[in-house]
Amino acid sequence: MTVGAGEYGVMSLRVGDQELTVWKAYSVNSHYLTPTDAFHLIIGDELLTDDLLDLLIPGRKCQLLIDGAPQCAGYIAVVDTTGDRLTGNVVVINGFDAFSPLVRSEIDPRRRYPEKLTLEHLLRDVLAPFGFTKFEIDNGENRSIAANRALRTPKTSAKPGRRARKPAPKPLKQLPLQKTRPHHGESVFQFLGRIMQREGLWLRPNVNGDGVIVSTPDFDQPPAAEIRRQRGGARNNILRGGIVRDSTDQPSHLIATGRVPAREVQHQKMMTIIDNPLTGILNIVGGAPARLAAATNPETVKSRAEASRAQFEETRRQNPLFSDAMVQSHQELYKWTTRIPAQPIDLVNPFASLVATPKYVRDDDSHTIEQLQKFAQRQMSLHLRHAVVGTYVIDGHRFDNGVIPTIDMVINVIDDRSRWNGPMWICGRTFTKSRAEGTRTEIELLPLGVLTF
């Protein structure tokens, strides 16, 4: 019996009308922030035939599935038939998902996109030649297909104390863009990624490779599965894993500048400041760290629009920010600076910092304060994604309730050893098979709300 059969989940590669299911080893990696997913498949000597080599041609379109559920579509990039006296003759197949042509192709720098052109129009113009005909603003259906079961949708009404639901995204045809053009030597993905980040969005291909999801991480969905690492071990369902808390690269706050014309803000608010919600100031040496995100905590204020200036200042007085000292010391320099409220991230033990560690960042593509705010939020989130990371390995390619781990999925984590009991968001996964370890899945998890676009 081959490793990975039965309840473990069968990985298959579909090329044309043929499907390959027997592997000596493989590794299939996906990550939310990686432009294109990669796969590495090894076929043993027993299947090596001329017909197989005629099927596996670099550049051919293919699709990866688990128990018939599509995981990604893409292209074969490398077919290696190098033999070895010790390991025998094998076929090594390397490939990438449907976005790989966008990463390799450069966009014509002579293209021009006028003011107020909609995002949908631009995406269709750029992506239609690559075979993308569908553009979605919600990843729910795509996620359910990859998970190989219908996942529950969150209710519209939120209970007290739970995360406030974000507003529904606007249709792409209702998102006008500013005048833009590609840079020389810029790939198609770099060009689109630059625009997406400016608008606070991100894009990924769907599992069938014919459409694009233009959205942001979905932190509002209910958990689709549960993993357990409890004392005693009777109910544990992981092979290894835990949570790493790392303050190495956590700035206390970011100061962002761009190319905002003075007329946009009448010579005011030319910079933005965003504080790190995971670092705090010890009010008394040996005391507990203050919650820097209290100013936007739903338990403190219902929404930013309803938060009066008096409420905000009172919360700030009780929960000092590292950036306050900087602003107060150089009032003239920072008097026209826009402060971005830090979103609340619920952690058992947020970092306690005694020294301010600011970072200064610049984005020449930000021409309005709103664009500069989105840039600052994304830059801070790229630091936050390394602060608290859960990495777990499970047996096979399914959770114990049958759900296939999928990018942009929320699961519940019960980890007594790491002092964590609550939901986390899947930002990366790797399916592997080897003779030494069998069939396994490694998932990378982040706290809800960490990643912002």
Secondary structure as GFF3:
##gff-version 3
##sequence-region A 1 453
A	DSSP	three_ten_helix	6	8	.	.	.	ID=ss1
A	DSSP	beta_strand	11	15	.	.	.	ID=ss2
A	DSSP	beta_strand	18	20	.	.	.	ID=ss3
A	DSSP	beta_strand	25	31	.	.	.	ID=ss4
A	DSSP	beta_strand	38	43	.	.	.	ID=ss5
A	DSSP	three_ten_helix	45	47	.	.	.	ID=ss6
A	DSSP	alpha_helix	50	55	.	.	.	ID=ss7
A	DSSP	beta_strand	61	66	.	.	.	ID=ss8
A	DSSP	beta_strand	69	80	.	.	.	ID=ss9
A	DSSP	beta_strand	83	84	.	.	.	ID=ss10
A	DSSP	beta_strand	88	89	.	.	.	ID=ss11
A	DSSP	beta_strand	91	97	.	.	.	ID=ss12
A	DSSP	alpha_helix	100	104	.	.	.	ID=ss13
A	DSSP	alpha_helix	119	127	.	.	.	ID=ss14
A	DSSP	three_ten_helix	128	130	.	.	.	ID=ss15
A	DSSP	beta_strand	134	136	.	.	.	ID=ss16
A	DSSP	alpha_helix	140	147	.	.	.	ID=ss17
A	DSSP	three_ten_helix	172	174	.	.	.	ID=ss18
A	DSSP	alpha_helix	188	198	.	.	.	ID=ss19
A	DSSP	beta_strand	202	205	.	.	.	ID=ss20
A	DSSP	beta_strand	211	215	.	.	.	ID=ss21
A	DSSP	beta_strand	226	229	.	.	.	ID=ss22
A	DSSP	beta_strand	240	245	.	.	.	ID=ss23
A	DSSP	beta_strand	253	258	.	.	.	ID=ss24
A	DSSP	alpha_helix	262	265	.	.	.	ID=ss25
A	DSSP	beta_strand	271	275	.	.	.	ID=ss26
A	DSSP	three_ten_helix	292	296	.	.	.	ID=ss27
A	DSSP	alpha_helix	309	318	.	.	.	ID=ss28
A	DSSP	alpha_helix	322	329	.	.	.	ID=ss29
A	DSSP	alpha_helix	331	334	.	.	.	ID=ss30
A	DSSP	beta_strand	337	340	.	.	.	ID=ss31
A	DSSP	beta_strand	358	363	.	.	.	ID=ss32
A	DSSP	alpha_helix	369	384	.	.	.	ID=ss33
A	DSSP	beta_strand	388	395	.	.	.	ID=ss34
A	DSSP	beta_strand	410	415	.	.	.	ID=ss35
A	DSSP	beta_strand	420	434	.	.	.	ID=ss36
A	DSSP	beta_strand	438	447	.	.	.	ID=ss37
###
